[in-house]
Amino acid sequence: MAMKTMDDLFLLTLKDVYYAERQLLKALPKMARAAQNDELKQAFKDHKDQTEGQVERLQQVFQILGKRAQGVTCEAIQGLIQEAEELLEEAPEPSAVRDAGLIASGQAVEHYEMARYGTLLAWAEAQKQTEIAELLKATLEEEKAADKLLTQVAVRSIHKEALKAA
């Protein structure tokens, strides 16, 4: 795809984040199963449900644009998911340390998504694409809330438990 206009760039970035979200739908259940802490386990399960809604919103954006919803390979998300898988290989037994690593992996993904959605939102607003901007803003707020929840779970219990293992 030749990228000559902001519309081209917007569509390419949209396809990137669509691919990323669909990959996360596969990764989040694995992360939930790997988590020892019940609150963390539930956070990953809840975020999977949210991610399903985010994929639906992205499909709406594609529809508004008159484009078919499709992804393009996102090397960044593949790398972040690979890091989480490597963590599970390095820490095969459930523990607070592994949970701390899962939180770090989850937050790396959230930060990537926040960057993508923030950029797409700014571009949609600049182009006066109000309906698209509203859809993207809803997802951006969910990503921020997921990141905040992971921080709260970590601070409440997991980090304290993980530090005891040192």
Secondary structure, DSSP 8 states (H G I E B T S, - for coil): ----SHHHHHHHHHHHHHHHHHHHHHHHHHHHHH--SHHHHHHHHHHHHHHHHHHHHHHHHHHHHT--------HHHHHHHHHHHHHHHHS-S--HHHHHHHHHHHHHHHHHHHHHHHHHHHHHHHTT-HHHHHHHHHHHHHHHHHHHHHHHHIIIIIHHHHHHT-
